[in-house]
């Protein structure tokens, strides 16, 4: 199967900025790198700079996801996961972190800190109506399927 490729223009905003890279052929997420040292305090938040700005074509969105290893091993995740980079945004890509762990987490410039997934999206048209079609779930919300959890 052939992968679809999309050219993404980028600008380095400082000398420490690194091009997003895919670790393996076929990966959906390109690694984003820190352009400066930073610390995410235990039970705290931090904003990390990547030092790059990108131009995402209209009809596409960039989604910033946490790295699974950092989440699993240290409780570090992207606060607004996934972070959304709209096609019209031209500012620096920054990553908003929250550390759910009990230790401060330090990063050095050049460390892989998050992943960027670029994908097409559909622009929805919202129409107000008097009622919605019925469905099997209807208005059932969180926990409506009676999922049982054992601890």
N, C-alpha and C positions, 0 to 999 in steps of 0.2 A: 504494500500500500504506500502511495506517495504522500508525504507530508505537505501540507500547504505552508508556504512561506510568505511572510509579509515584511517589507522593508520598513524599519523604524529609524527615523533620524534622531540623533542625540547630540547634545553639547556637553562637554566637560566644563563644569563651573569652577573647578580648582584642579591643581596638579595631582592630587591624590585620588581623583575619581577614576573608577574602573568601569569598563564596558560590561553590561550584564552578559553573563555566559551560561550556556546550558552544560550541565555536567556530563550528560550522556545523550546520544542521539535518540530522539523521540521524546525527551523530557518535555513536559508542558510548561514547567516553571524555569525561568532564567534566574540565576543567582544574582542578588543585589549585594553590593559591597559597601562597607563603612568607609567614608572618606576622612574620618577623624576618629580619634579614640573617644570612647564614652562609657559610662557606667549606668546600668539599670539597677537602682537600689532594691533590696529585698522588699517585697510588698509595695513597690513603687512603680513609677512610670518614667519614661525618657523618650526623647525624640532624637533619632539618629539621622545624620546627613549621608546621602549617597554621593553628592557632588555632581549629579547629572540631571539634566532636563531632557525630556523626550517629546517627540511629536507623534502622537498616536492618530492615525487616520480616522476621519469621520466614519461612524458605523462600528468602531471598535472601542474597547475599554481595556485599561490596564488594571489588573487586580493584584494587590500586594498581599501575599500569604505568608504566614509564619513558616519557619523551617521546622519540620517535624522532629528532628533530633533535639533541637533546643527546647521545644515544647515538652517532649517526653522526658528528657534528662533533667531539665532545670525549671520547668514551669513557665518558660518565657513564651509569650505569644504577642501577636499584633493586636493592639487594643481595639481597633475598629475593623477587625478581620472579616472579610478582606477589605483592605483599603482600596478606595476607588480613584483611579486616575482617568478623568474624562478626556475626550479627544481635544477639547479646547484648552486644556491646562498646559502651560508652558513653563511653570516654575520647577524648582528643584524637587526631586522625589525624596521625600523624607519618610521614615518609618516610625510609627508610634508604637512603643512597646509597653507592656505591663508584665511585671515579674511576680508571678504567684508563689515563687520559691522563698526559702528562708535565708538565702545568701545573696549578696551583691554580685552582679554579673558584669564583668569588665570585658570590653571589646577593643581591639586595636584597628587602626586604619588598615584596610585590606581584608578584614574578616568578612566572610559571607554572613549576612544578617537576615535576609528574607528572600522570598522568591516572587518574581513578577510573571503573571500569566496574562497574555494579551489574547482577547477573544472578541468575536463579533457579538453584537447585542441587537435586540429588537426594540425599536422606539414605540412604546405602547400609546394607543389613543384611548383616553378615558371618557366614557359616556355615562352620564347619570341616567338611571332608570328608576322606576317605581318599585321593582322587585327583582330578585335574582332567581335563576333556575334552581330547583331543588337538587341536592346531591346526597349520596349515601352518608357522608360525614356531616353535612348540614352546618350547624354552628358550633359543633364540638371543637374545643380548643386543646390546650396542653393537657395531656393525661386522659383525653377522651377515649383512647383505645384501651384503657385499663392495663397498661404495661406494668407488669410486676417486676420489682427489682429486689434481688436477694443480696444481703450483705453478711 
